[in-house]
Amino acid sequence: MDEIPEDILDVARRVVRSLGDADHDSGENAEAIARAILLERERCAIVALTTHAKTTSGDEHAPVIKASTRAAAKFIAGAIRKGLTP
């Protein structure tokens, strides 16, 4: 997780500017905020990826449902990681 996407850095910089804290290094603060946002984005992507496993327990059609939900989960996780908006 070395590289922070530009959309996340932009949000983090805006947060730092809105705080108006001249006593601290705004670059370090922005990076810390950006890393927190990136971690949350990854957590959301993992939730999307693991959701398909929870949707099919005990269902006789589980293999078909599981395949389609797995594909949807991968698509959703990719969209989250890319920062796509609805």
C-alpha positions as a LaTeX table, in Angstrom:
\begin{tabular}{lrrr}
\hline
Residue & $x$ (\AA) & $y$ (\AA) & $z$ (\AA) \\
\hline
Met1 & 0.00 & 0.00 & 0.00 \\
Asp2 & 2.82 & 2.37 & $-0.88$ \\
Glu3 & 1.05 & 4.32 & $-3.59$ \\
Ile4 & $-1.92$ & 6.45 & $-2.60$ \\
Pro5 & $-4.46$ & 7.13 & $-5.37$ \\
Glu6 & $-4.78$ & 10.79 & $-6.36$ \\
Asp7 & $-8.49$ & 10.98 & $-5.52$ \\
Ile8 & $-7.73$ & 10.01 & $-1.93$ \\
Leu9 & $-4.82$ & 12.47 & $-1.68$ \\
Asp10 & $-7.08$ & 15.26 & $-2.94$ \\
Val11 & $-9.65$ & 14.57 & $-0.23$ \\
Ala12 & $-6.96$ & 14.33 & 2.45 \\
Arg13 & $-5.42$ & 17.65 & 1.39 \\
Arg14 & $-8.83$ & 19.33 & 1.53 \\
Val15 & $-9.36$ & 17.98 & 5.04 \\
Val16 & $-5.98$ & 19.32 & 6.18 \\
Arg17 & $-6.69$ & 22.74 & 4.63 \\
Ser18 & $-10.12$ & 22.87 & 6.27 \\
Leu19 & $-8.52$ & 22.29 & 9.67 \\
Gly20 & $-6.24$ & 25.29 & 9.18 \\
Asp21 & $-3.61$ & 23.85 & 11.50 \\
Ala22 & $-0.42$ & 25.75 & 10.60 \\
Asp23 & 1.48 & 24.23 & 13.54 \\
His24 & 1.78 & 20.84 & 11.87 \\
Asp25 & 3.25 & 19.68 & 8.59 \\
Ser26 & 0.27 & 19.56 & 6.27 \\
Gly27 & 2.02 & 17.04 & 3.99 \\
Glu28 & 2.43 & 14.53 & 6.80 \\
Asn29 & $-1.12$ & 15.12 & 8.01 \\
Ala30 & $-2.52$ & 14.70 & 4.50 \\
Glu31 & $-0.60$ & 11.46 & 4.04 \\
Ala32 & $-1.85$ & 10.07 & 7.37 \\
Ile33 & $-5.44$ & 10.95 & 6.48 \\
Ala34 & $-5.01$ & 9.50 & 2.98 \\
Arg35 & $-3.66$ & 6.22 & 4.35 \\
Ala36 & $-6.65$ & 5.97 & 6.70 \\
Ile37 & $-9.04$ & 6.52 & 3.78 \\
Leu38 & $-7.16$ & 3.94 & 1.71 \\
Leu39 & $-7.42$ & 1.38 & 4.52 \\
Glu40 & $-11.16$ & 1.98 & 4.75 \\
Arg41 & $-11.52$ & 1.62 & 0.98 \\
Glu42 & $-9.69$ & $-1.71$ & 1.13 \\
Arg43 & $-11.88$ & $-2.86$ & 4.04 \\
Cys44 & $-14.97$ & $-2.11$ & 1.94 \\
Ala45 & $-13.53$ & $-4.03$ & $-1.00$ \\
Ile46 & $-12.86$ & $-7.04$ & 1.22 \\
Val47 & $-16.44$ & $-6.90$ & 2.53 \\
Ala48 & $-17.67$ & $-6.97$ & $-1.08$ \\
Leu49 & $-15.44$ & $-9.93$ & $-1.91$ \\
Thr50 & $-16.50$ & $-11.99$ & 1.11 \\
Thr51 & $-20.22$ & $-11.25$ & 0.85 \\
His52 & $-20.79$ & $-13.87$ & $-1.87$ \\
Ala53 & $-19.73$ & $-16.66$ & 0.49 \\
Lys54 & $-22.45$ & $-15.68$ & 2.96 \\
Thr55 & $-25.31$ & $-15.58$ & 0.46 \\
Thr56 & $-25.54$ & $-19.25$ & $-0.46$ \\
Ser57 & $-25.42$ & $-21.38$ & 2.67 \\
Gly58 & $-27.99$ & $-24.18$ & 2.56 \\
Asp59 & $-29.32$ & $-23.32$ & $-0.89$ \\
Glu60 & $-29.63$ & $-26.13$ & $-3.45$ \\
His61 & $-28.85$ & $-23.61$ & $-6.20$ \\
Ala62 & $-25.74$ & $-22.45$ & $-4.37$ \\
Pro63 & $-23.20$ & $-23.22$ & $-7.15$ \\
Val64 & $-25.02$ & $-21.04$ & $-9.70$ \\
Ile65 & $-25.75$ & $-18.29$ & $-7.20$ \\
Lys66 & $-22.22$ & $-18.42$ & $-5.87$ \\
Ala67 & $-20.69$ & $-18.03$ & $-9.35$ \\
Ser68 & $-22.81$ & $-14.99$ & $-10.14$ \\
Thr69 & $-22.34$ & $-13.37$ & $-6.75$ \\
Arg70 & $-18.58$ & $-14.00$ & $-6.95$ \\
Ala71 & $-18.44$ & $-12.17$ & $-10.29$ \\
Ala72 & $-20.52$ & $-9.31$ & $-8.90$ \\
Ala73 & $-18.38$ & $-9.17$ & $-5.76$ \\
Lys74 & $-15.17$ & $-8.93$ & $-7.81$ \\
Phe75 & $-16.67$ & $-6.16$ & $-9.93$ \\
Ile76 & $-17.83$ & $-4.22$ & $-6.86$ \\
Ala77 & $-14.48$ & $-4.64$ & $-5.07$ \\
Gly78 & $-12.64$ & $-3.41$ & $-8.17$ \\
Ala79 & $-14.90$ & $-0.37$ & $-8.40$ \\
Ile80 & $-14.31$ & 0.45 & $-4.73$ \\
Arg81 & $-10.55$ & 0.11 & $-5.09$ \\
Lys82 & $-10.55$ & 2.39 & $-8.14$ \\
Gly83 & $-12.56$ & 5.04 & $-6.30$ \\
Leu84 & $-15.44$ & 4.92 & $-8.76$ \\
Thr85 & $-18.53$ & 6.86 & $-7.78$ \\
Pro86 & $-22.14$ & 5.94 & $-8.47$ \\
\hline
\end{tabular}
